[in-house]
Structure formats: structure tokens, C-alpha cells
Amino acid sequence: MKEGFHELKILPQYFWACKTGHKCFEIRKNDRDFKVGDLIQLREYKDGNYTGRCVLGRISFITDYQQQDDYVVLNFKRLKLDQAV
């Protein structure tokens, strides 16, 4: 199975929760055909610019249960860079 890669913007208040491991999910519009096993890179975005900080993860579960149309909840496991290759 070939995994996909998705680079996503994330606001600082949510970035820190992901970085520290307190938040391991994202609710996103499913406009990228997310799949279990795909890699996501959450890039901190503040005041119209990327800060240079990021979190890497692998999607482990996806559900659209009780979400708005075309939105999904992505559960992910944080990865170190060497785990992504």
C-alpha cells in the first residue's frame, strides 16, 4: 500500500496540544482523500505565515460520525522523522 502525504496548516493553540501529545486528532474537510496509513505534516501557521515548527503523524483511524458534510475526524500517531521513511 502506498501512503499519501498531506501538509496541513494548524493554528498555534492547536499545534502545541499536538506537539505535546495531548491532542492526537484533527477535524478536517475531506478534500484530500485522506486514508488510514497516510502521513500528515501539521505546520504551525500564525499571522499569515508558517512559523517553521511542525508535527509529523500517521493517520490511524478516520470517521465521519456526526460531522458536517464532507468533514472527517482523523486520529493520528505522532512520528519522529526517521519513522516516516
Phi, psi and omega in degrees: 000128178266123181275157175268173178225130182231122176261121187234141174284147175214137180286153186307319183294330177273327178302311184298320178297323177289316182301321182273355178087005179283336180232121181235036178212160174221141171256119187222153170294133183272063180260010182236007181056053178301143178222150173302134182100341179294151174269142173235140174243114178267113182256120181299134185229120184221133177053041176081008181221152172284141181273343184100351179265146180209162174233136179251139179210164176243128181294126181249343182199143178225136173217150173248013183303123178056031176259162172298159178307137177069015176248149178225160171256124179254118172268138181221156175255125179296145180233153166274156185306320183290345178277346184276347183259000000 
